Amino acid sequence: MALNRRQFLTSGLAVAAAGMGLSACGGGSSGGGGSNGTANLQFAYWSNPVRTKNTTEAIAAYMKANPKVKITAQPGEFASYWDKLATQTAGNKAPDIIQMDMAYISEYGKRHALLDLEKYGADTSKFVEGSVDSGKIDGKLVGVNAGINTPTLLANPKVFEQAKMEIPDDKTWTWDSLRDVSAELSAKAGSGIVGMSPFVNEVFFEAYLRQHGKDLFTPNGLGFEDSDVVPWFDLMLSYLHSKAFPSPSAITEEANKTLDQSALATGKAAMQMQWSNQVEAMNKAAGTQMKVLRYPSTTGKATDRKAWYKASMLWSASSRTKSPEEAVKLINWWVNSPECANINLAERGVPANTEILTAIQPKLSADQAAVAKFILDIKPELSGTPIAPLPGGGKLNNILQRYQSDVLFGRSSSAEAAKKFVDEAKSNLKV
């Protein structure tokens, strides 16, 4: 029976499959191999045209240097990728190499579907501090950081110029001052431009929680209660009422837009939350160079931001691969090899290996170089790596968006929406 992603991640069949032997040496993987370094590896990844070109070139280079290894690529679109992977995993035919996302690594890791990479020689010894732990589930390294990512605010200097305003100092602003600057921009820029594209997502909510001593998740469940959510919803209301945000209906529309159609890319917003690995794509879509800024703090001190490094994506391997040593050897080459780095550069994010980053920096585009500098500049502002979302936690963002929308549309009070949000988020967790 074919299972879709949701069925695999929530059904008892997945647990049963784990209990039946999802071990590193078990049979049934899509790949195959033998002794003396021979292997047939299935290599799955979600992609875009640039990534597909780079990945194809890198795979060819690896096979040329390792003629006993055959690698079959399985590129796909992000949404369909997860449905396919769930079906493959439930049928004991998971690809040997899996490009993994932080939202789902716990789902697969806790069900023993991913290989213990350290057991087979995964090398993260030269990774920057704070970039390894995101791939650990229950103390085992089941994902190697493919590229460093961090939340940013992107600002369009042209819109600030149009409003005759200076871009503020991102080391000293607070959530309130960001709101005030955004409201002023909305008033001065004209042409229907708003100061801030709404950050109706879990990313800045997580930043806000961390600054108040809380987290999205703990090993035992949610890291916050409804009383922690109320002030966040109230803050979002203050952005709306001050016209720092657009109208609620425009916010709903914005949530469904692609990057190139977003308010920042089309010149309809001065600032927008964006992950650092999307800076280059945003600049190309907008046709201008955005300024990469820190998100605010509650105190006005950048060192209190509780910033973090997130894996833009991770490299995992199926626990059922028939060639665990060769799978990990390929992952090591991908993250530690100058040859591979010179092909991929920073397309999957800034390399976590500091020596590799230094080696490729002269080849980085201006956009990638700016992001790499930003990543290194914020090291003093880091405050631990959040744990991966618990099984069922990948839905938290959609739940948050729904209840935050209710608040912004006036359908619910902050307190009512916060309680419903927390209750529903808790009910989805499988802990």
N, C-alpha and C positions, 0 to 999 in steps of 0.2 A: 504494500500500500504506500503510495507516494504521500509524503507529508510536506506541507508548506512550512515556512519559517516559524510562524506562530505556533503551529501544532507541535513542531519539534521542541520548541523552547518551553512549552507549557505542559505537554502531555506526559503521562506516566510512561508512555512507550520510550521516551528518551531516557528516563531513569532506568527502565528495564534494560535498555540497550547497554547502558553503562555497566550495569551489574552483570551482564553476560560476557564482559571481557573487553572493554575498550582500553586495552593496555598497549604499551609501546610495542610489544612484540607480537600482538595479535594479528590474525590474518584479515583479509577483506578490504584492505586499502586499494585505491584505484591504481596505485603505482606498483612497481615490482623491482626486485634487485637481487643481487647475489654477492659473492665475495669479490675481493680484488677491486673494489671501488666501482663495480658496475651497478647501474640503477636506471630505472625508468620512472621519472618523477612527473606527477601532474602538478602544475603550478597555477593556482587560481588567484585572480586579483580583479577588483573593480577598477575601471579605467576611464581615461579620456584620450583624445587623439595623441597628445604629446606623450602621455604615460605609456600608451601602447607602443609607440615608436621606440621610446627609450628602453622599455622592458624587452621588446623583441631583440634589440641590438645587444642588450646585456646577456640575455639567455644564449644568443648565438656565440658571444665571446666566451661564456663559461663552457659551453659544450665543445668549443674548439680547443680550449685548454684542458678539458676533461673528456676525451673522446669516448670513454666507456659509459658516460652518463647521457641519457636522452631525456630532455625536458619538453613536455607538452604543455603549452600555455592555454589557460582557460580565462580569457578576459571577459568582463561583463559590466553591465550597468549596475549602479549601487543598489537600487531597489530589488531588481531581479536576482542579483548576486546572492542575497541572503536567503531567498526562497530556494534557490538551487542548492546552496551549501547545506541548508537544513535537510533537504531531501536526500542529498548524497550522504550526509552524516548518519541520518536515520537508517539508511540502507547499507551502512558499512562500506560506502564507496567514496568517502571523503578524499579530496585531493591531498597529495603529500605535503605541499607547501600551500599555506593559506594566508592571504592578506587579511588581517584581522582588525576589527574596530574596537575601541574602548567600550562602546555601548554593549557589545556582545561577548567580550572575552570571558566574563564571569559565567555567562550562560553555558558556553562550551567548556571552559576550564573546570568548573565545578562538577560537570557531568563526565569528566575524565575523557573528553573527546580530543584533548590537545596533549601533545608530547611534552614531557619534562625536558626542556632544551638543555639545561645545565648538565643533566645526566649524560648527554651525548656531546658535550664540549662546546656549548654556546659561549662565545667570547664577548663580554661587554666590559672588559678591563679598562678600555680607553674611553668609555662613555663619560660625558659630563655628569657631574653629580645631580641627582634628581631626575634622571632620564631612564632609569632602569626599573624602578619599583612598579611603574604602571603596568608592566607585563607579568607581575607576580600574583598568582591566585593561590591562596592557602599555602603560602611559603614556597611555591614552585614557580620557576620561570617558564611560563607557557607562551610568552610573546616577547619578541625583541623589538624595541623601538625602531621604527623605520625612518623617523624624522621628528625633530623637536617642534612642537607647536605651543602657542600660548595665546590667550585671549588678548585682543587689542581693540582700541578704538581707532578707526580710520577717519581722517579729516580731509576734506577737500579744500585746499588753500584758495582755489578760485572763488568758492562760495563765501569764504571769510572775507576775501578782497571785495567781493560784490557788496557785502554788508558793511564794508569799511570797519572790520573788526580784526584784531590780532588773535592768532591761535593761542589759547591760554597755556600756562606752564602745567604740563601734565604730571609734574612731581608734587604739586601742591593742591590740586583741586579735590573737592569732595563731591559726593553724589548731589548735594544741594547746589553747589556752584556749577556743576555740569548742567544741571537743570536750568539754572538761571542764564548761563551762556547760551544754551540751546534756545530758550525762550526769546532771548534778545535777537538771536540770529533769525528766528522765524518772523520777528517783527520787522527786521531791517533788510533782509535779503530780497523780499518781494518775489513775484512770479510764482507764488504758491509753494515756495521752498520752505521746508521745516528745518529746524536746527538739528534735530536728532531723529534718525530712523529708529523706530521702536525696538528695544531689546526685549521682546516678549519671548524669552527662552530661558533655559536653565543655567546658561553660562554665567551671566552677570549675577543671577540669583545666587549661584554657588559662591561667587566672589564676595557678595554681600554677607552671606552666611559665615564664610570663613573669617571675615573681618569682625564678626560678632562671636567668635569662638565656637562655631558650629560647622557641620559638614553636610553634604548631601546624603552620604551614606556612612555607616559604621559597619563593622563586620556582622553586627546583629540586626541591622535594619536601617531605617531612616535616621539621619543624624540631626533632625530638627523636629519641632512640634508646630502646631498651628499658631501658637503665640509668636513664633519666629517669622512666620509668613505674613502676618497682619501688617507690620511696618513696611515690608516690601511692597505689598499691594497698595498701601497708602502712599508710598513714594511714587509708584507708577501713576496713581491718580493725580498727584501733584504735578507730574510731568505733563499729563493730559490737560489739566485745567489751566496750566500756565502757557499752553500751546507750544511747549517744547516738543511734544509729540504731535503727529497728525490726528485726524478724527478716528474714532474707534473703527468705523467701516474701512478707512484707509489702512489701518493697522492690520485688520483681518486680511485684506487683499495683499498687503506686503508680505505676510507670512507665507504665502503660497507662490511668491515670485522666485524665479531663478536669479542667480547672481548678476547676470548681465541686464536683467530687467529691474533690479532693485533700485530703491530711491537714490542711493549714493551713486550708483553707476550711471543713472540717467540724469544726474544733476538736480534731483528734487529734494535732496537732504544734504546737510553740511557734514554730518558725522554718522557713523554706523558701526555697530559691533561686528568684528570679523576675526576669525582665527588667522594667525600670522601666516600660515601656509597658503592663504587665499589672497595675499596682498598683490602678488604679481598678476593673478587672473583679474582682480578688481581693477587694477591700473589699466590693463589692456581693454577691459570692457568699458571703462569710463573715458579712456583716451587722455588721461592725465595722471600725474604722480600724486598719490595720496600721502599725507603725513601720518606715520605710524605713531600712535599715542598710547600711553598707559591708561587703563581704566582707573576710576577714582578710588579714593579711600574714605573712610569715615572720619579720619583725623586730619586729612590734608598733608599727610606724610607718605611719600611713595614706599618707604620701608615698612609701612603698616598695611600695604595692599593685600598681603597674603597671596602673592602671585604664585603661579605654579607652571611647571612644564607638563604638557600633555603629549602623549604620542599621537602624531597626526594619523598614524596607522601603525600596525605591528606585523611582524612576521611570525607566524605560528606554523606548527606542523601537526598533522594528524597523529593521534596516539596509535593509530592502526597502520601507519606506514610500514611497509616491508623493508624500507631503507632508511632507518632513523639516522644513522651516522652520515649518510650522503645528504639527507635533507638538511641536517644542521650544518654540514660543511658548506652547502649552498647559501644558507642564511648568513653564516659567518662571512662568506665572500661578499655577500650583498651589502653588509653594513661596515665591513672593515677593509675592503679592497679598494685601492686607488683606481684600479681599472674600472670597476663598476661605478665608483663615485664620479669619475670623469664622464661617464655616459649619462647618469641620472641627475647629477648635480643636486639641486635642492628641490626637485619637482615634488618629491614626497615629503618635503619639510627639510629643515636644516639638519644635516647629519649629526647624530648624537656622539659619534666618535670625534673627539677634538682634533686628533691628528689628521683625519680625513677632511674635516672642515677647513683646517689651515691649508691643506694641499689644494683644495678646489676653489678657495676664495678668489684667486685671480681670474677664474673662469666664470664666476657668478655674474648674472645680469645685475644691473644697478638695483633693481627691485629686490632680488634675492640677497644682495650684499647688504642692503638696508635692513632687511629682516634679520640676517645673521648678526649684524651689529646690535640690533635691538634685543635679540635673544641673550647675547652675552652681557649687555648693559644692565639687564634687570636681575642678574644673579643675586645681588645683595637684597633684593625684594622678595625672593622666593621663601616659601614657608611650607615645605613638605609637599609630597605628591598625594593627591586624593586617591582613595582606593577606587577600583573599577566599580561601576554600577553593579549592584547585586542582581542575581537572576530575577527578571521581571522589572528591573530598574530602568531598562532601556525605554520604557513607556513614560517615564516621569516627565519628560519634556512636553509631550503632547497633552498630558493631564494638566500640567502647569499652564500651558497656553490657553486651554479651555476655560479654566477657572479665572485666570487673569483677564480673559476677554469678558467674562461675566461681570467682573468688577468694573472694567472700563466702559462697558455698555450700560452700566447702572442696573443690571439685572440682579445683582447680589452685593451685599456689603462685604468689606474686606474680611471681617470676622467670619461670616457665613461661608464665603468662598474658601478661606484658609482651612477651615475645619473639613469641608468636603474634599478639598485637594489632598490634605494629609491622609484622610481616611481612605480615599481611593488609591493613593500611592502605596500606602501600607498593604492594602488588600492585594495588590499586584505582585508584591515581593514573595519570592520563594526562598525562605530562609529556615 
